[in-house]
Amino acid sequence: MGTLANKVVWVTGASSGIGEALAYALAAKGARLILSARRKEELERVKGNCPPEAQAHIHVLPLDLTKSETLRLSTDAAIQVFGHVDILVNNGGISQRSLAKETTLDVDRRLMEINYFGALALTKNILPHFMKRETGHFVTVSSVVGTFGTPFRSGYAASKHALHGFFDSLRAELWKDTRDKITVTIVCPGFIHTPITLSAVTGDGSPLGKQDDATYHGKPPAWCAERIVRAIEKRKNEVYIGGIETLGVKFKRWFPNWFARYIRTASVR
């Protein structure tokens, strides 16, 4: 199992939720951190909540995943902070709470732009750096709905499914070139108690503005972050983190017809 002490870890979506909890967990492991999200003041707050001895090794780098044309410069800046990057955690994203029939195409595009193309841009930008150094680790935070779809999350599930397709393919390609020197880990959380549903988009693109029951009663972010750190240390290919909802992955795989009937009426919000 690898150590994260002194590893340079770049975390997107680090201003709240899983990303914030992950920043604290990684700082406790002695990692050097680059924290990214849109809101600089929130990133500074997260940095300030880390132990004083860790703060000297934490750099705030604001970015906007919707502006893919700026992410090359963001990647160059991240590399320059500590001279290299060891691990990229693609955690930034938004959620959705709306029926497919009520969701505009613009909303679907926004979900894909942030959740999929944003992660893709950072990954492709930093890949040459990893290959030149012959080491690196991509950690992409997907969701259990990256393996199966549920009501009210058609666009969100589509964006997370896309991540699985890309990063599974990337893992296979990199093995041919680097023989496991570059790792790809896909993280699939279930219901985690974060504020993500407050900003979840509805059918017209407006934020939901409230916490849904399933997320409210989800597992604590710190609990989730601990398991993500463990998956990184063990260089896992894929990990499922949450409560009983994670069993849906197995049921979908082994009992697809039963699962299709069950998910129609499942309480997912």
Order of alpha helices (4+ residues) and beta strands (2+ residues): beta-alpha-beta-alpha-alpha-beta-alpha-beta-alpha-alpha-beta-alpha-beta-alpha-alpha-beta-alpha-alpha
